[in-house]
Amino acid sequence: MEYNLADLFESVVDAVPDREALVYLDHPRSGAERRLTYAELDAAANRIGHHLIDSGIRPGEHLGLHLYNGVEYLQTVLGCLKARIVPVNVNYRYVEEELVHLYRDADLVALVFDAEFTERVAAALPGVEALRHLVRVGRAGPGAAATAAVPFADAEAAGSPERGFPARSGDDQFIVYTGGTTGMPKGVMWRQEDLFFAGLGGGAPTGEPVRRPQELAERVVASGDGITFFPTAPLMHGTSTLTAFIGFGFGQRVVIHRRFVPEEVLRTVERERVTSVSLVGDAMLRPLVDALDGPLKGTDCSSLFSVSSSGAVMSDTVRRQFQELVPNALLLNNFGSSESGFNGTATADSGPERGFRIRVNSRTRVVDPVTREPVGAGEVGRVAQCGHVPLGYYNDPVKTAETFFERDGERWVLLGDMATVDEEGVVTVLGRGSQCINTGGEKVYPEEVEQALKSHPDVYDALVAGVPDARWGSHVAAVVQVRDGAPRPSLEDVQTHCRTRLAGYKIPRQLVITDAIRRSPSGKADYRWAREVAETADRTGRGA
């Protein structure tokens, strides 16, 4: 037995077949509910895996998941892993041009998609010659005839519920497509063994990794049940899928919703006695605060032990508000990426004044982006990680060469985040280098200014971008969504507030008030949109 995700999952199934594994709740749409034990989820995944093999999909070929959250998503991922087919996530917000790029770039030969996306899939198909097998989840709708898709229920019924798959390997791949807000997406290629240790903590994200594959199931039996994981972000983003697999690795229960609806999330926390929620930054945490402080005041969240964020920061202000409402929950700002897995968790003193400070794992360093040697205390470099790192970007040797390297016989990945490290090894993440604003020769990282802006009592959400400036090269522009019912702050108000938290050159010189901040479905910032809004306002003289 190797560190293969399907092998490991099956070992857990054999250890605790009757435990509840997956709960799907779809209250906002229909009130539908599905509950599967580990044995039932295993059989369901076997059926899809065998259907794909019987349909001519070969080991190593790529299948896209163009789906909302649902049992079918995780069932198909597991079915692919069992059959040694490589699962590839597809952002369901993509339109035809983006879909054609991803389908082609990923060399998809099969696609499982939600019926709601039928017209988009049909429009993209003529540009994707290699895509030869489609499976549709849900009832046929407009454009269905052009896709010639097999209904998911038929595919499931046709496949055997037994295992009987060829031997698997820790070298089998898992691809996570990332990006899209600043350019076309790219696929991060992981060996499953590397992903198990870097993304799933080796079976114990908060403890000692397993030392042999069989130990995972042994720990599951010894630990018992009682933990419920609730990834609230879309499974199409790597963090939520990995959270589900962490739950499976513990032999515990995973709860999912089709879409993120704050009130329904809180009702599920109460009803299912959820212990661990994962989300993405303020875009998800703040609506939970608003609901708990409003229509769902008094909801019983006493079971909640932890709320973790990855992909965007939970700001100090919103964290304090949530903590007042749910004092028993531990809030964790985790730092990681599709290219590195988990790197560390923010320290308790992180905030607008001190920055986003993390205690990193032993595989993480801050290095000079040119020499790739570790930087000294206080020097600015880029975050890098060694050991269990991806193989590179699929179909992109140029970007792979820029991002992945070898040193002292180890593989390294150079992340896009700029950072410093102090004498105690605590890393302060400054922000993405690609979003850095150079104003008058000084570097400003948007995330730092956004933290200060969101601590303003009238600011609900904010993004920061650089706008071309004849004098300074670029100036700092704040795009702000005001809290409902709050007065519109002036530029002077915002500057006065930020001046107690930031150096003068970081203070916004432009303020644009917008009805809503645009983010991805998972809550990640859309900086391209923010920059366009700020530049348009600067040209037209429109602002606060």
C-alpha positions in Angstrom: 0.0 0.0 0.0 1.3 3.5 -0.9 0.3 7.0 -0.1 -2.4 7.0 -2.7 -5.6 9.0 -1.8 -8.0 6.2 -3.1 -6.1 3.5 -1.2 -6.1 5.6 1.9 -9.8 6.3 1.6 -10.6 2.6 1.1 -8.6 1.7 4.2 -10.7 4.1 6.2 -13.9 2.7 4.7 -12.8 -0.9 5.7 -12.1 0.3 9.2 -15.4 2.2 9.8 -17.9 1.3 7.1 -21.0 2.2 9.0 -20.0 5.7 10.1 -21.7 8.6 8.5 -19.3 10.0 5.9 -21.1 12.7 3.9 -24.2 14.8 4.5 -25.5 17.0 1.7 -28.1 19.6 2.5 -29.8 21.7 -0.2 -32.4 23.7 1.8 -32.1 27.0 -0.1 -33.3 25.2 -3.3 -35.5 22.2 -2.5 -34.8 21.0 1.0 -33.1 17.9 -0.4 -31.0 15.9 1.9 -28.6 12.9 1.4 -26.7 11.0 3.9 -24.1 8.4 3.1 -22.0 6.1 5.3 -18.4 5.4 4.4 -19.5 2.0 2.8 -22.2 3.8 0.8 -19.9 6.5 -0.4 -17.3 4.0 -1.4 -19.8 2.0 -3.4 -21.1 5.1 -5.1 -17.6 6.1 -6.1 -16.9 2.6 -7.4 -19.9 2.9 -9.7 -18.7 6.1 -11.3 -15.1 4.8 -11.5 -16.2 1.7 -13.3 -18.5 3.7 -15.6 -15.6 5.9 -16.7 -13.4 2.9 -17.4 -16.2 1.1 -19.3 -16.6 4.3 -21.3 -13.0 4.1 -22.5 -11.4 6.6 -20.2 -7.9 5.4 -19.5 -5.6 5.8 -16.4 -3.7 9.1 -16.5 -6.4 10.8 -18.7 -8.1 14.0 -17.4 -11.7 14.5 -16.3 -13.2 17.9 -15.6 -15.6 18.6 -12.8 -17.8 21.5 -13.8 -20.2 21.3 -10.8 -21.7 23.0 -7.9 -21.2 21.4 -4.5 -22.9 18.1 -4.2 -22.5 14.4 -3.5 -21.7 13.9 -7.2 -18.7 16.2 -6.9 -16.9 14.2 -4.2 -18.2 10.9 -5.5 -16.7 11.7 -8.9 -13.4 12.8 -7.5 -13.1 9.5 -5.5 -14.2 7.5 -8.6 -11.5 9.1 -10.7 -8.9 8.4 -8.0 -9.9 4.8 -7.8 -9.7 4.4 -11.6 -6.4 6.3 -11.8 -8.1 9.1 -13.8 -6.9 12.6 -13.0 -9.7 14.9 -11.6 -9.5 18.6 -12.7 -11.6 21.3 -11.1 -13.5 23.8 -13.3 -14.6 27.2 -12.1 -18.3 27.3 -12.7 -18.3 31.0 -13.2 -16.3 30.7 -16.4 -17.8 31.7 -19.7 -17.2 30.2 -23.1 -13.8 31.6 -23.9 -12.4 30.7 -20.4 -13.9 27.2 -20.6 -12.4 26.5 -24.0 -9.0 27.6 -22.6 -9.3 25.4 -19.6 -10.8 22.3 -21.3 -8.0 22.5 -23.9 -5.2 23.4 -21.6 -6.1 20.6 -19.3 -6.4 18.1 -22.1 -9.8 17.0 -20.8 -11.2 13.8 -22.4 -14.3 13.6 -20.1 -16.5 16.1 -18.3 -19.0 15.8 -15.5 -21.2 19.0 -15.4 -24.3 20.4 -13.8 -27.4 20.7 -16.0 -27.4 24.5 -15.3 -24.2 24.8 -17.3 -25.4 22.9 -20.4 -25.6 25.9 -22.7 -22.0 27.0 -21.7 -20.7 23.5 -22.2 -22.4 23.1 -25.6 -21.0 26.5 -26.7 -17.4 25.4 -25.7 -17.5 21.9 -27.2 -16.7 22.8 -30.8 -13.3 24.2 -29.7 -12.4 21.2 -27.7 -11.8 18.2 -30.0 -10.4 15.8 -27.4 -13.4 16.0 -25.1 -15.2 12.7 -25.9 -17.3 11.7 -22.9 -19.8 13.8 -21.0 -21.9 13.1 -17.9 -24.7 15.5 -16.9 -25.9 15.9 -13.3 -29.6 16.9 -13.2 -32.4 17.1 -15.8 -31.7 18.0 -19.4 -32.3 21.6 -20.3 -31.6 24.0 -23.2 -28.7 22.9 -25.3 -28.8 19.3 -24.0 -29.0 17.8 -27.5 -25.7 19.4 -28.5 -23.8 17.8 -25.6 -24.9 14.1 -26.0 -24.3 13.7 -22.3 -25.0 10.5 -20.3 -27.3 11.3 -17.3 -25.4 10.9 -14.1 -28.0 8.5 -12.6 -27.6 6.2 -15.7 -23.8 6.3 -15.4 -24.1 5.5 -11.7 -26.5 2.6 -12.3 -24.4 1.1 -15.0 -21.2 0.9 -13.0 -20.3 -1.9 -10.6 -20.5 -1.1 -6.8 -17.5 -3.3 -6.2 -13.8 -2.2 -6.2 -11.8 -4.4 -8.6 -9.6 -1.5 -9.8 -5.9 -1.9 -11.0 -3.2 -1.3 -8.5 -2.6 2.4 -7.8 0.5 4.5 -6.9 1.6 7.5 -4.8 2.8 8.9 -8.2 -0.8 9.1 -9.5 -1.7 12.7 -10.2 -4.2 15.2 -8.8 -4.4 18.6 -10.7 -5.7 21.8 -9.1 -6.5 24.6 -11.5 -5.9 28.0 -10.0 -6.0 31.7 -11.0 -8.3 33.4 -13.4 -8.7 36.9 -11.7 -5.4 38.2 -13.2 -5.1 35.9 -16.2 -6.1 32.5 -17.6 -6.0 29.6 -15.1 -3.1 27.2 -14.8 -3.1 23.7 -13.5 -0.9 22.7 -10.5 0.2 19.1 -10.9 0.5 17.1 -7.6 1.7 13.6 -7.0 -0.9 12.2 -4.6 1.8 11.3 -2.0 3.0 14.9 -2.0 -0.5 16.3 -1.7 -1.3 13.9 1.1 1.5 15.4 3.2 1.5 19.0 2.1 -2.3 19.5 1.7 -3.8 17.0 4.1 -1.1 17.2 6.8 -0.2 13.5 6.4 -3.4 12.5 8.0 -3.0 14.8 11.0 -2.9 18.5 10.1 -2.6 19.5 13.8 -0.4 16.6 14.9 2.3 14.1 13.8 1.9 12.8 10.2 1.5 9.1 9.8 4.7 7.1 9.3 3.2 4.4 7.1 -0.1 4.3 5.1 -1.7 1.6 7.3 -1.5 3.9 10.3 -4.2 6.2 9.0 -7.0 3.6 9.5 -5.5 2.5 12.8 -5.8 6.1 14.1 -9.3 6.3 12.8 -10.4 3.3 14.8 -8.6 4.5 17.9 -9.9 8.1 17.8 -13.6 7.4 17.5 -16.1 9.8 15.8 -17.8 13.0 16.9 -16.2 15.6 14.6 -18.1 17.3 11.8 -16.2 19.2 9.1 -18.2 21.8 7.1 -16.3 23.3 4.0 -18.6 26.2 3.1 -16.7 27.4 0.0 -17.2 25.8 -3.4 -15.5 22.4 -3.8 -14.2 23.7 -7.2 -11.6 25.6 -5.2 -8.9 23.3 -3.8 -9.3 24.3 -0.2 -12.8 22.9 0.2 -12.0 19.6 -1.5 -8.9 19.2 0.6 -10.9 20.0 3.8 -13.4 17.2 2.8 -10.5 14.8 2.3 -9.0 15.8 5.7 -12.4 14.8 7.2 -12.3 11.5 5.4 -8.8 10.9 6.5 -10.0 11.2 10.1 -12.9 8.9 9.4 -15.3 11.7 10.4 -18.4 13.3 9.0 -18.3 15.9 6.2 -21.3 18.3 5.6 -21.7 20.3 2.4 -24.2 22.7 0.9 -24.8 23.4 -2.8 -24.2 27.1 -2.4 -23.1 29.4 0.4 -26.1 31.0 2.1 -25.2 32.5 5.5 -28.4 31.8 7.3 -28.5 28.2 6.1 -24.9 27.7 7.1 -25.7 28.7 10.7 -28.9 26.5 10.8 -26.7 23.6 9.7 -24.1 24.3 12.3 -26.9 24.2 15.0 -28.7 21.2 13.6 -25.7 19.0 12.7 -23.6 20.0 15.7 -20.8 21.1 13.4 -17.4 21.3 15.0 -15.2 22.7 12.3 -16.1 25.3 9.6 -13.8 26.3 6.8 -14.4 29.4 4.7 -12.6 32.2 2.8 -12.0 35.4 4.6 -14.3 38.3 5.4 -16.4 37.7 2.3 -17.9 34.7 4.1 -17.3 35.4 7.8 -18.9 38.9 7.7 -22.3 37.6 6.4 -22.3 35.1 9.2 -21.7 37.9 11.7 -24.5 39.9 10.2 -26.9 36.9 10.4 -25.9 36.0 14.0 -26.3 39.6 15.0 -29.6 39.9 13.2 -32.2 37.4 12.0 -30.5 34.4 13.5 -29.6 35.9 16.8 -29.5 33.1 19.4 -28.6 30.3 17.0 -26.8 27.6 19.0 -23.2 27.5 17.8 -21.8 25.9 21.0 -20.6 22.8 19.1 -18.3 25.0 16.9 -14.7 24.4 17.9 -12.9 26.1 15.0 -13.5 28.4 12.0 -10.6 28.5 9.6 -9.9 30.6 6.6 -7.5 30.0 3.6 -7.2 32.0 0.4 -8.2 35.3 2.0 -7.6 36.8 5.5 -10.3 37.2 8.2 -9.7 40.8 9.3 -9.1 41.6 12.9 -12.3 43.6 13.1 -14.6 40.9 11.8 -12.8 38.2 13.8 -13.5 40.2 17.0 -17.2 40.7 16.1 -17.6 36.9 15.4 -15.7 36.0 18.6 -18.2 38.2 20.7 -21.1 36.2 19.2 -19.4 32.7 19.3 -16.9 32.9 22.1 -16.2 29.2 22.2 -14.8 29.1 18.6 -11.2 29.3 17.7 -10.6 31.5 14.6 -7.6 30.4 12.4 -6.2 32.5 9.6 -4.3 29.7 7.6 -1.7 30.5 5.0 -1.3 28.2 2.0 -1.8 28.0 -1.7 -2.6 25.6 -4.6 1.1 25.3 -5.2 2.2 24.7 -1.6 -0.7 23.2 0.4 -0.6 24.3 4.1 2.3 26.6 5.3 1.2 27.9 8.6 -1.4 29.7 10.8 -1.4 33.4 11.7 -0.2 34.4 15.2 -2.6 35.9 17.8 -1.0 39.3 17.4 -1.6 39.5 13.6 -3.6 42.6 12.6 -3.6 46.0 10.9 -0.7 47.3 13.1 1.7 44.3 12.9 0.7 42.7 9.7 -0.2 39.1 8.8 2.3 37.2 10.9 2.5 33.4 10.6 4.4 30.7 12.3 5.4 28.5 9.3 6.1 24.8 9.1 9.7 23.5 8.8 9.5 23.3 5.0 8.8 27.0 4.5 11.4 29.8 4.0 11.6 33.4 2.8 14.1 33.5 -0.1 15.6 36.0 -2.5 13.5 35.7 -5.7 16.7 36.0 -7.8 19.4 34.0 -6.0 16.7 31.8 -4.2 18.9 31.8 -1.1 17.3 32.5 2.4 17.1 36.2 3.2 18.2 37.7 6.5 15.9 39.0 9.3 13.9 42.0 8.1 14.8 41.6 4.5 12.0 41.3 1.9 11.9 38.1 -0.1 9.4 35.6 -1.4 7.8 32.7 0.4 9.2 29.3 -0.7 8.6 25.7 0.3 10.6 22.5 -0.1 9.9 18.8 0.2 6.4 17.8 -0.8 5.8 20.3 -3.6 4.0 19.9 -6.9 5.6 18.7 -10.1 4.9 22.0 -11.9 2.2 23.6 -14.0 0.5 21.4 -16.5 1.3 22.3 -20.1 3.4 25.4 -19.0 7.1 24.7 -19.0 8.0 28.4 -18.9 5.9 29.2 -15.8 7.1 25.9 -14.2 10.8 27.0 -14.7 10.0 30.4 -13.1 8.2 28.9 -10.1 9.8 25.5 -9.3 13.5 24.8 -8.7 15.9 22.5 -7.0 18.4 23.3 -4.3 20.6 20.9 -2.3 18.8 17.9 -3.8 15.3 19.1 -2.8 12.4 20.4 -4.9 11.2 23.9 -4.1 8.3 26.0 -5.1 8.6 29.8 -5.2 5.3 31.4 -4.2 4.0 34.8 -5.3 3.8 36.1 -1.8 6.3 38.7 -0.6 7.3 38.5 3.1 9.9 39.2 5.8 11.1 36.9 8.6 12.2 37.9 12.0 14.9 36.5 14.4 12.3 34.0 15.9 11.3 32.6 12.5 7.9 34.3 12.4 7.1 35.3 8.8 5.2 38.5 8.0 3.4 38.1 4.7 3.2 41.4 2.9 1.1 40.4 -0.1 1.2 39.1 -3.6 4.2 40.5 -5.5 2.1 40.8 -8.7 -0.3 43.2 -6.8 2.4 45.3 -5.2 2.0 49.1 -5.7 5.1 51.2 -6.3 4.3 54.7 -5.2 7.1 57.2 -5.2 9.7 54.4 -4.9 7.9 52.8 -1.9 6.2 49.4 -2.1 2.7 49.0 -0.8 0.9 45.7 -0.5 -2.9 45.9 -0.9 -3.7 43.4 1.8 -2.1 45.5 4.4 -4.1 48.6 3.5 -7.3 46.5 3.2 -6.9 45.4 6.8 -6.8 49.0 7.9 -9.7 50.0 5.8 -11.9 47.2 7.0 -11.3 48.3 10.6 -13.2 51.5 9.8 -16.7 51.3 11.4 -18.5 52.3 8.2 -16.6 50.0 5.8 -18.1 46.6 5.0 -15.5 45.4 2.4 -12.6 46.9 0.5 -10.0 46.2 -2.2 -6.9 48.3 -2.9 -5.2 48.8 -6.3 -2.6 51.0 -7.8 -3.6 53.7 -10.3 -1.1 55.3 -12.7 0.0 58.7 -11.3 2.1 61.4 -13.1 3.9 62.4 -9.9 4.2 59.2 -7.9 4.2 56.5 -10.6 1.2 55.0 -9.0 -1.0 56.0 -6.2 -3.0 53.9 -3.7 -6.7 53.7 -4.5 -9.3 52.2 -2.2 -12.5 50.7 -3.6 -14.9 50.5 -0.7 -18.3 49.0 -0.1 -20.1 50.8 2.7 -22.0 49.0 5.5 -25.8 49.1 5.0 -27.2 52.2 6.7 -23.8 53.7 7.4 -22.9 57.2 6.1 -20.6 57.4 3.1 -17.1 58.1 4.4 -15.1 60.8 2.7 -11.5 60.4 1.5 -10.4 62.5 4.5 -12.3 60.3 6.9 -10.6 57.2 5.5 -7.2 58.8 5.5 -7.5 59.9 9.1 -8.6 56.4 10.2 -5.7 54.7 8.3 -3.1 57.2 9.4 -3.1 55.7 12.9 -2.3 52.2 11.5 -0.2 52.8 8.4 2.8 54.7 7.3 2.0 57.9 5.3 3.0 56.5 1.9 0.5 53.6 2.3 -2.5 55.9 2.9 -5.1 55.8 0.1 -5.0 59.0 -2.1 -8.2 58.0 -3.9 -11.5 56.6 -2.6 -14.2 55.0 -4.8 -17.5 53.9 -3.3 -19.1 50.9 -5.0 -22.4 49.1 -4.4 -20.6 45.7 -3.9 -17.0 44.4 -4.0 -16.5 41.8 -6.7 -15.0 38.6 -5.5 -14.9 35.0 -6.7 -17.4 32.5 -5.4 -14.9 31.5 -2.8 -14.3 35.0 -1.6 -11.0 35.7 -3.3 -10.3 39.2 -4.4 -10.7 40.3 -8.0 -7.9 42.9 -8.2 -8.2 43.3 -12.0 -11.8 44.5 -11.5 -10.8 46.8 -8.6 -8.0 48.4 -10.7 -10.4 49.0 -13.6 -12.9 50.6 -11.3 -10.3 52.9 -9.7 -8.7 53.8 -13.0 -12.1 54.7 -14.6 -13.0 56.8 -11.6 -9.7 58.6 -11.7 -10.1 59.4 -15.5 -13.7 60.6 -15.1 -13.2 62.4 -11.7 -15.8 60.2 -10.1 -15.0 59.1 -6.5 -16.4 59.2 -3.0 
